[in-house]
Structures are given as C-alpha cells and as structure tokens.
C-alpha cells in the first residue's frame, strides 16, 4: 500500500498507483520515495515509513514531513531551524567511511 502525503488526505492507496485516488496528489516524493504508512506525528509534523525506489534493494527509510500547527511566527521560525538541524544530523548518520 502507498500512503498519501497530503496532510488533508492521508488516504491509503494501492501500491501500483502513482497518484492518490482521493485527492490526486503524487504519491512518490521526488519520484523516488514511496510512503508506506504513517508511523508518528507531533506538533511539528509527521513521520512515514517509506521505501527508496531508486535503490536496487528498495531499502526502507523514513520521510519526515514538516507541518507545524498552531504556532506563532517566532515559534515557527525556531521549529523550522530545529527541523533543518535534525535533517542535517540524520544525513550525517547516513554517511559512513568505507
């Protein structure tokens, strides 16, 4: 199954579909990552279990979606900064010296 990433939809679609049956949004992020299901959410966004379709192994990964709710401008700026810092740290975790 493929999870729609539209925050107002989130419908589960058949794995063979490239567009959401309900809202019509593309299901594959950057034509590479396919969200399988929602695994968590909080005040600043949602996290989805996903598959990287660009790799031969089609390895599992996560999609972190920044979607803050009910925050003032200062809090929103701080949340965006923290989200970017977390993304950098997660990217560093994926880099290994071989």
NULOVEX-954970 format. One record per residue: residue number from 1; residue in one letter; x, y, z of N, C-alpha, C in turn. Coordinates in steps of 0.2 Angstrom, whole numbers, plus 5000, padded with zeros to 4 digits. Example, Ala and Ser with C-alpha at 12.3 -4.5 7.8 and 13.67 -1.06 7.14 Angstrom:
<sites>
> 1,A,5066,4972,5039,5062,4978,5039,5066,4984,5039
> 2,S,5064,4989,5035,5068,4995,5036,5064,5000,5039
</sites>
This chain:
<sites>
> 1,X,5004,4994,5000,5000,5000,5000,5004,5006,5000
> 2,X,5002,5012,4998,5005,5018,4997,5001,5023,5001
> 3,X,5004,5027,5006,5001,5032,5010,5001,5039,5006
> 4,X,4996,5042,5006,4996,5049,5003,4999,5054,5008
> 5,X,5003,5058,5005,5007,5063,5010,5004,5069,5011
> 6,X,4998,5070,5007,4994,5076,5008,4991,5077,5015
> 7,X,4993,5081,5019,4991,5082,5026,4983,5082,5027
> 8,X,4980,5084,5022,4972,5084,5022,4969,5078,5020
> 9,X,4973,5073,5017,4970,5067,5014,4973,5061,5018
> 10,X,4979,5059,5017,4982,5053,5020,4979,5047,5019
> 11,X,4975,5046,5013,4972,5040,5011,4977,5035,5009
> 12,X,4976,5028,5011,4980,5023,5009,4978,5021,5001
> 13,X,4983,5020,4997,4981,5018,4990,4985,5012,4988
> 14,X,4982,5009,4983,4986,5003,4981,4993,5004,4979
> 15,X,4998,5000,4980,5005,5001,4978,5006,5002,4971
> 16,X,5002,5000,4967,5003,5001,4959,5001,5009,4957
> 17,X,4998,5012,4961,4996,5019,4959,5001,5024,4961
> 18,X,5002,5029,4956,5006,5035,4957,5003,5041,4959
> 19,X,4997,5041,4959,4993,5047,4961,4987,5045,4966
> 20,X,4986,5049,4971,4981,5047,4976,4974,5047,4973
> 21,X,4970,5041,4975,4964,5040,4972,4959,5045,4974
> 22,X,4960,5049,4980,4955,5053,4983,4957,5061,4981
> 23,X,4963,5063,4982,4965,5070,4981,4969,5071,4975
> 24,X,4972,5066,4972,4975,5067,4965,4983,5069,4966
> 25,X,4985,5069,4972,4992,5071,4973,4997,5065,4971
> 26,X,5003,5067,4969,5008,5062,4968,5009,5058,4974
> 27,X,5010,5052,4973,5011,5048,4979,5019,5047,4981
> 28,X,5023,5048,4976,5030,5047,4976,5034,5053,4977
> 29,X,5037,5054,4983,5041,5060,4984,5047,5060,4980
> 30,X,5048,5065,4976,5054,5066,4971,5054,5060,4966
> 31,X,5049,5057,4965,5049,5051,4960,5053,5046,4963
> 32,X,5055,5046,4969,5059,5041,4972,5057,5037,4978
> 33,X,5054,5041,4983,5052,5039,4989,5044,5037,4989
> 34,X,5042,5031,4991,5035,5030,4992,5034,5029,4999
> 35,X,5029,5033,5002,5027,5032,5009,5023,5026,5009
> 36,X,5024,5022,5014,5020,5016,5015,5015,5017,5021
> 37,X,5017,5020,5026,5012,5021,5031,5014,5026,5036
> 38,X,5010,5030,5039,5011,5035,5045,5014,5031,5051
> 39,X,5019,5033,5054,5022,5029,5060,5022,5034,5066
> 40,X,5021,5041,5065,5021,5045,5070,5020,5052,5068
> 41,X,5018,5056,5073,5016,5063,5072,5017,5067,5078
> 42,X,5018,5073,5078,5019,5078,5084,5017,5085,5082
> 43,X,5018,5090,5086,5017,5096,5085,5020,5100,5078
> 44,X,5025,5097,5076,5029,5100,5070,5028,5096,5064
> 45,X,5025,5090,5064,5025,5086,5058,5023,5079,5059
> 46,X,5024,5075,5053,5023,5068,5053,5029,5064,5051
> 47,X,5029,5058,5053,5034,5053,5050,5031,5047,5047
> 48,X,5034,5045,5041,5031,5040,5037,5036,5035,5036
> 49,X,5035,5028,5037,5039,5023,5034,5039,5023,5027
> 50,X,5044,5023,5023,5045,5023,5016,5049,5018,5013
> 51,X,5049,5018,5007,5054,5014,5003,5057,5018,4998
> 52,X,5064,5017,4997,5068,5021,4992,5068,5017,4986
> 53,X,5064,5019,4981,5063,5015,4975,5069,5016,4970
> 54,X,5073,5021,4971,5079,5022,4967,5085,5017,4968
> 55,X,5084,5014,4974,5090,5009,4975,5088,5002,4973
> 56,X,5092,4998,4971,5091,4991,4969,5088,4987,4974
> 57,X,5090,4988,4980,5087,4984,4986,5081,4987,4989
> 58,X,5078,4993,4986,5072,4996,4988,5072,4996,4996
> 59,X,5077,4999,4999,5078,4999,5006,5073,5003,5009
> 60,X,5071,5002,5016,5066,5006,5019,5070,5012,5022
> 61,X,5066,5017,5023,5068,5024,5025,5063,5027,5029
> 62,X,5064,5033,5031,5058,5037,5033,5057,5044,5030
> 63,X,5051,5046,5029,5050,5053,5027,5048,5057,5033
> 64,X,5051,5063,5034,5049,5067,5040,5046,5073,5036
> 65,X,5040,5074,5038,5036,5080,5034,5035,5086,5039
> 66,X,5038,5091,5038,5037,5097,5042,5030,5100,5041
> 67,X,5026,5100,5046,5019,5103,5046,5017,5105,5053
> 68,X,5020,5111,5055,5019,5114,5061,5011,5116,5061
> 69,X,5008,5116,5067,5001,5118,5068,5001,5123,5074
> 70,X,4997,5128,5073,4995,5132,5079,5001,5136,5082
> 71,X,5006,5138,5078,5012,5141,5081,5013,5148,5079
> 72,X,5015,5153,5083,5016,5160,5082,5022,5160,5077
> 73,X,5024,5166,5074,5029,5167,5070,5036,5165,5072
> 74,X,5037,5167,5079,5044,5166,5082,5045,5158,5083
> 75,X,5039,5155,5085,5040,5148,5086,5040,5144,5080
> 76,X,5037,5147,5074,5038,5143,5068,5045,5144,5065
> 77,X,5048,5150,5066,5055,5150,5064,5059,5146,5067
> 78,X,5058,5145,5074,5063,5141,5078,5061,5134,5076
> 79,X,5055,5132,5075,5054,5125,5073,5057,5123,5066
> 80,X,5057,5128,5062,5060,5127,5055,5067,5126,5056
> 81,X,5070,5130,5060,5078,5129,5061,5079,5123,5065
> 82,X,5075,5120,5070,5077,5114,5073,5076,5108,5068
> 83,X,5071,5109,5064,5069,5104,5059,5075,5103,5054
> 84,X,5078,5109,5051,5084,5108,5047,5090,5105,5050
> 85,X,5091,5107,5057,5097,5104,5060,5096,5097,5061
> 86,X,5090,5094,5063,5089,5087,5063,5090,5084,5057
> 87,X,5088,5087,5051,5089,5084,5044,5096,5083,5043
> 88,X,5100,5088,5045,5107,5088,5044,5111,5082,5048
> 89,X,5108,5082,5054,5111,5076,5059,5109,5069,5056
> 90,X,5103,5069,5053,5101,5062,5051,5105,5061,5044
> 91,X,5106,5066,5040,5110,5065,5034,5117,5063,5036
> 92,X,5120,5066,5041,5127,5064,5043,5127,5056,5046
> 93,X,5122,5054,5049,5121,5047,5051,5121,5042,5045
> 94,X,5119,5044,5039,5119,5040,5034,5126,5040,5030
> 95,X,5130,5044,5032,5137,5044,5029,5142,5040,5032
> 96,X,5144,5035,5029,5149,5030,5033,5156,5030,5029
> 97,X,5161,5030,5032,5168,5029,5029,5169,5022,5027
> 98,X,5170,5020,5021,5171,5013,5019,5178,5012,5019
</sites>
